[in-house]
Amino acid sequence: MSFKEIFCQDRAIDLLQRAFTSDRWAHAYIFAGPEGVGKFKTALEWARLLLCAEPVVEDGLADSCGLCQSCRLFEAGSHADFNHVYKELLEFTKDNKGRKTPVDLPIDVIREYLIARVSTRPTLSSRKVFVVSEAEKLNVASQNCLLKVLEEPPEYCSIVLLCTRLETLLPTTRSRCQTIRFGPVDECRTVEKLRDMGLEGKQAQYFARSAQGSLGTACKWAELELAGADLYEIKKRLLGSLARYEFAGALDLAQELLTDCKKVAETWAGLDEATSRTDINRRAARTVLQMIILALHDAMRFNAASTSEPVNFDQEQQIRKLAARFDAERAAEKIAECYRMLDWIESSVNEKLIFERLLLSLADSATMHV
C-alpha cells in the first residue's frame, strides 16, 4: 500500500504531505468524512510514514520505504509503536473480560489502549502513532478522558481520530485537533474496482451508485455478494415487493426482510471475525434499510423530474410503479421515517419491531393508491 493507491483524496493527502515535509505535523488529527472513503487507509499510510526509518520522496510524494525494519513490522501488524484503538478491544481490558461490545467506544478502552500507552517512549521508531476508529462513538466520558492528551501530547506522539459524524465530537475535542476532511470517491473509480473484484456490469454499477461515494462500503457489499449473501437478488426482490404490495402483506414482507438480514449477517460474520456480532447485525439491517431509502429516493426524483441518474437503473418499471404510489412529498416523508428507523437500529431497538413499523407505514392505505 502507498499514498498513491488512495483514490480521490488529493486535498487530504496534500495537507499531510506538506505537514510532513515541513516537519510541522499536528500531534492530533481528526480525519472526517463518510464511511469507506479512505480515512483508515490514509491513517495507516500516515502512521507507516511517520514510523519509517528511511522515508523516500518520489515525484514529490513522501512515502515509507517499505524495506526498513519498521516498515516490515508494520506490514506484519506487529509494530510496537503503532496502536489501533477500537471498541471491540473492551473484552481485553482489565475489568471487562467477556463483556459484549457496546454501542459506544468506552472509557476503559481509551484508558488502557491510549492514555496508558502515550506516556511510554517509542521502542523502535522515533515516534508513536495512535489511530482511533469510530471516533463518533466516543461517549462524553471517553472524550473528557482524552482531552489532556489531545491538549499536551508528548512530542513523539501522533493521534488520529477517524470520524464519520463530526457533530458528535465535543467542541473541546475538535478544538484540540486539526481536522482534515475526506470527500466521496468518484463512481467510475468504484465501478472499476468492483469489476476487478469480479462483479458483473449491472451489479458493479448498482453497488457503486448505491454506496454514494463510499468505496469501502461498495467493496464490502461486493465481498458479501461474492461470498453468497445475494444482496443484489435481495434488492431486486425487495423493490418488486415495494412496488406492488398492500397493507395486508406488510408483516409478511417485514418477516422476509428479517430473514434476509440474518442471511447477510451470517455471511458478514464469516468475513469479518474482528467485528462484534451485534455490530454486524446492525450493519446488515442498515444495508437492507438503505435499499428501501434509495428506492424511495429514485421514486421521489422521478416525480420531481430530476435529471440525476437513478440508483435502481436496472428496475425502471418498479420505480415507476413506486412513484405512482408516492408523490414527491410523500416519498420525502417516508424517507424521513426510514432515517428515524436507522437511528433506532443504532439504539439497538428490536429489528422485528423496526421493520414492521416501517413497512406498515409504507403500506398505509391512506398514502398508497394502487
Buried (B, 14 or more C-beta within 10 A) or exposed (E): EEBEEBBBBEEBBEBBBEBBBEEEBBBBBBBBBBBBBBBBBBBBBBBBBBBBBEBEEEEEBBBBBBEBEBBEBBEEEEBBBBBBBBBBBBBEBEEBEEEEBBBBBBBBBBBBBBBEBBEEEBEBBEBBBBBBBBBBBBBEEBBBBBBEBBEEBBEBBBBBBBBBEBEBBBEEBBEBBBBBBBBBBBBEBBBBBBBEBEBEEEBBBBBBBBBBBBBBBBBBBBBBBBEEBBBBEBBBBBBBBBBEBEBEBBBEBBBBBBEBBBBBBBBBBEBBEEBBBEBBBBBBBBBBBBBBBBBBBBBBBBBBEEEEEBBBEBBEEBBEBBBBBBBBEBBBBBBEBBEEBBEBBEEEEEBBEBBBBBBBBBBEEEBBEE
